[in-house]
Amino acid sequence: MKRLLTMTSLLALAASPALAQGMSSGSMSSSGSMSSGSMSSDASMAATNDYSVYFGFDKATLDSVAQATIDQAAAAYKQNGGGRVSVRGFTDSTGSSAYNQRLSERRADAVAQELVRLGVDSASIDRQGLSEAALDSTGKGQPQAANRRVDIAIEAPPPPAPVAMAPEPAPAPAYTPPPPPPEPAMKKEPEGNPFFPTINAFYGYNLGDGADNDKNSMLGGLNLGFTYGLGSIASLNLQQAGFYNFLSEDNGFGGRTALGANLNLGFADLVPYIGANVGAIYGAGINDSFFAGPELGLHLGPLNLKVAYDIPFNRSLDEGIIDTTLGLGFRF
């Protein structure tokens, strides 16, 4: 009996490490692997996007709990719009270091492959087996369920570089209609008082006078004119010339007094005109007489040029007097 009790005690001592391993490993799934789950609370995972997938003792296969955790990680990756994914595999300290290194790599590969299957870009996954480099360690050779895991860390992608805002287009300039075409130059209206005087050099060529009306003579002197504008197209003028009659039978002084009416044909400062005169001519060497006749003239600014043909009533048409004046006129 004493021998039986001794053997029973030895068997109990031998079974205690295996019992301890089973107790520390947690509950087993139907496939024999550890039940998997995240070590972080839901609030922590949402804040840090860190997930932990747990494995059974000496296992690198995924059970339903591990699968659910990986599903959450893949969904977070997609919600983030991508980013780097860190997959780190760990083991407990049971077994040799070389074996544990290979096991940690197999666990990391299993999680990474499932992430890829769920739509995570394989190029964004950085996987690594870290063997026994876990934080929860109770000594070499002691099984630790918390160390048999793979940690998944999802880094949010960097924010996109700020897009340089295009400068606001400059406001369109206000439409300015083109200036109207210039109006055709109109006949110049008189400015202010329509009355203006002129002073001119006077020259005349007398085609016939004297006893036989066959003696030509020349007339030279000054002519004063007084013009009154009638709007822009017509004017009246009064002219008084004083001259010296030379090359005649009886040289001497004489005069010409005329009243005329003109029709303006030009525009602005260039105004040609036509008109008619009636008046009287008298003096030494001339048979005094009334006359009538046409005239042509040009106003070029203040400059006045005029040519008239006076036909004395006591002569024939071809025995008139050609009168020319050239001078200045000033409106006031």
Sequence and secondary structure as in RCSB ss.txt:
>XXXX:A:sequence
MKRLLTMTSLLALAASPALAQGMSSGSMSSSGSMSSGSMSSDASMAATNDYSVYFGFDKATLDSVAQATIDQAAA
AYKQNGGGRVSVRGFTDSTGSSAYNQRLSERRADAVAQELVRLGVDSASIDRQGLSEAALDSTGKGQPQAANRRV
DIAIEAPPPPAPVAMAPEPAPAPAYTPPPPPPEPAMKKEPEGNPFFPTINAFYGYNLGDGADNDKNSMLGGLNLG
FTYGLGSIASLNLQQAGFYNFLSEDNGFGGRTALGANLNLGFADLVPYIGANVGAIYGAGINDSFFAGPELGLHL
GPLNLKVAYDIPFNRSLDEGIIDTTLGLGFRF
>XXXX:A:secstr
 HHHHHHHHHHHHHHHHHHHHHHHH  B TTSSB    SS HHHHHHH EEEEE  TT     HHHHHHHHHHHH
HHHHHT   EEEEE   S S HHHHHHHHHHHHHHHHHHHHHTT  GGGEEEEE TT  S    TT   GGGSEE
EEEE                                     S SEEEEEEEEEEEEEEESSSS EEEEEEEEEEE
EEEEETTTEEEEEEEEEEEEESSSS EEEEEEEEEEEEE  BTTEEEEEEEEEEEEEETTS  EEEEEEEEEEEE
TTEEEEEEEEEETTS GGG EEEEEEEEE   
